[in-house]
Amino acid sequence: MALKASSTDNRTRSTVSICIVIGMCCFFYILGAWQKSGFGKGDSIALEITKRTDCTVLPNLSFDTHHSKAGSSSSDLVSPVKFKPCPDRYTDYTPCQDQNRAMKFPRENMNYRERHCPPQKEKLHCLIPPPKGYVAPFPWPKSRDYVPFANCPYKSLTVEKAIQNWVQYEGNVFRFPGGGTQFPQGADKYIDQLASVIPIANGTVRTALDTGCGVASWGAYLLKRNVLAMSFAPRDSHEAQVQFALERGVPAVIGVLGTIKLPYPSRAFDMAHCSRCLIPWGANDGMYMMEVDRVLRPGGYWVLSGPPINWKVNYKGWQRTKEDLEAEQNRIEEIAELLCWEKISEKGEMAIWRKRVNTESCPSRQDESTVQMCESTNPDDVWYKKMKACVTPLPDVKDESEVAGGAIKPFPDRLNAVPPRIANGLIPGVSSQAFQKDNKMWKKHVKAYNTVNKYLLTGRYRNIMDMNAGFGGFAAAIESPKSWVMNVVPTIAKMPTLGAVYERGLIGIYHDWCEGFSTYPRTYDLIHASGLFTLYKNKCSMEDILLEMDRILRPEGAVIVRDDVDVLTKVNSLAQGMRWNTKLVDHEDGPLVREKILYAVKQYWVGGNQTAVA
C-alpha cells in the first residue's frame, strides 16, 4: 500500500510540475509580447527571461551527427575571442568617413568628404560603445517626429537651423516638425506641390533620390505616400544629419556628389530631388547633372528647389547678384537640354524636369556629335569609379513610344513582377523562371524565420539591412509600411542584380564588405546575411565583417545569418565573443541540409560608467 501511495503522490507532483512549467511559459510569453515594442532596456529583460526559461520548440543541434568536420583543418577552427569595448571617443565612429583622415585629402570637388577607408593595420578590433543612456528608438510612426536626445546628443543643428524648422530640442527628446529650408509650411505641403505635377499617388513614382538630404524630412513624409527615398548627406559641420535620419526610421547613408560615381545602378530612381542641397549643378561641365541622369529612370523626374530657380523674383532674399544667379540658371537649363530633359514646371522657387523615355524621342540628340557619350560598356560598374562629364547611353528601342530598358509597372504590382532587366536578358544566366523560383524560395525562408523570431513582421524592426540581397527576395517577402530594407549587393557578387532590385520598387546600394559601411553606428534594427561569409571567404577577415555588423547594429537588435554549417560554426564562436546571444538551427527542409541559420540578438550595454555585459 505504501508503494501505491508513493506512486500516486509522484504522479500528482509530476502533474503539478508540468502545470507550473506551462503556466510560467505562458506568463513569460505574454511578458515578452508586452516588451516587444522596444524602449531600450526592457528588451534586455525579456531576453534574459527567455534565456532562463526557454519555451521555444528549437532543437539542441548536434552537427556532428549529420555533417562530419573531417574535412576541416585545425587552422579553420576559431578559438573563442572576447572583444573589448572601444574607448568612448569612438561612440559615433564612421571608419570610411573619419574626420581626422578626411582632412588629409583635397577639398576640390568634395573629395575629402568621400569614402577614405583605413588600411588593415588601422582598423579597430573592438566594440563601438553606445552613448551612456542609450535607449531603443520610438516605434514608427512616432519615431518620424521624435528621437531620444541620449541617442544623438548633439544640439548644433537646433541652433544652426533654428529658423528653418528642421529640428527642435525639447527636454529629453528632439522633435522634428517636418520643416526645411525650402518648405517652411512643412514637408507635407511641399510634397503636395510636387504631386500636382508628378504622379506620386498612383505608384508610378516609387523610388526617389534625395541629394544633400539634411535630416531627411522630405523622405520621411514621402513614406506615407508609399515612396521610398534614398537620402544622403555628407558627414560635415552639421553634426549627425544622417544619424538623425536613421534614428527617425528613414533610409539614409553618408554620401556626397564629389569625384566618384554614386553607388547606385543606372536607371534606378523614379525621381531625384535637390532642395537647397548646395551642389554646384552647373560646374564641371555639368558632371553632377549627368550623374543624376545616369541613375534616373527613363521618364523619371528631377526636382530642383531654391537658388537659382526663378531668380528674378527671389534674388534679394538669397543675397546674391542677379548676374550670378541668371548665369547659374542658364547653365542648368543648357545642361538639361543636352540631357534631353523636358522642363514641365517652374513655380515659385521650384522647377521640375522630366527625362525622355528614350533617345529616339529626343530631338536634340539625333546628332550624337554634340554630346560626349560615356565609353564604359557597363553603366553599373561604379564602385570607386571616377565620375566623368559624359552622358550614359540608354538601351536601344524600336520606336519612339518604347521605354528604354523596358516599362515598369506601378507599385505594388512591380514588387513581384519579373524585372525588365531579367525579362530582357540583361542579367546573364538569369531567366524569368529563375527569378520566380527565387521569389518563391524567399517567401518560404521568411515564413521559417518568423517561426523563430516572431517579431520579424510586427514592426519591431524598422531599419533592416540585407547584406547580400541578390534580387531583393528577402525584402520583397517582408515588404510593409512598418519597415524598410537596405538591399546591399556586394561589389564581388557574381551577378549585377541591384538594377533589378530597384525595378521591383525596392532600394539598395553597392558595397564591399571588406570596408566599413557608409553609416553611423547603431543605425539598423535587424541585419540579414545569406551566403555572405562564403562569398567573402579568402577575400577578407570574417572578424572584420562581424565587427562592422556589430558597429551598425543597435543594442538589442537582431541578426539572421544563412550559410554553410562549417562557416556558421566559426561565425557563432566570434558572435558570442561580441556579446551576442545566439541560437543555431537547422534549415527548414531538415537537418541533412548543410545550410543552417544562425539567429542572434545583440546584448544591451553602453559606454561611460557602465561596463559591457560579460
Secondary structure, DSSP 8 states (H G I E B T S, - for coil): -HHHHHHHHHHHHHHHHHHHHHHHHHHHHHHHHHHTT--SHHHHHHHHHHHHS--S------HHHHS--TT--GGG--------B--GGGTT--GGG-HHHHTTS--GGGGGGS-----GGG---SB----TT------TTHHHHEEEGGGS---HHHHHTGGGTS-EEETTEEE--S--SS-TT-HHHHHHHHHTTS--TTSS--EEEEES-TT-HHHHHHGGGT-EEEEEE-SSSSTTHHHHHHHTT--EEE---SSB--SS-TT-EEEEEEES----TTSGGGHHHHHHHHHEEEEEEEEEESTTTTHHHHHHHHTS-HHHHHHHHHHHHHHHHHTTEEEEEEETTEEEEEE-SSSTT-GGGSSGGGS-B---S-TT--TT-B--S-B------SSTTS-TT-----TTGGGTS--HHHHTT-STT--HHHHHHHHHHHHHHHHHHHHH-TTTTTTS--EEEETT-TTTHHHHHT-BTTBEEEEEEETT-SS--HHHHHHTT-EEEEE-TTS--SS-TT-EEEEEEESHHHHTTTTS-HHHHHHHHHHHEEEEEEEEEEEEHHHHHHHHHHHHHTTEEEEEEEBTTBTTSSEEEEEEEE----STTS----
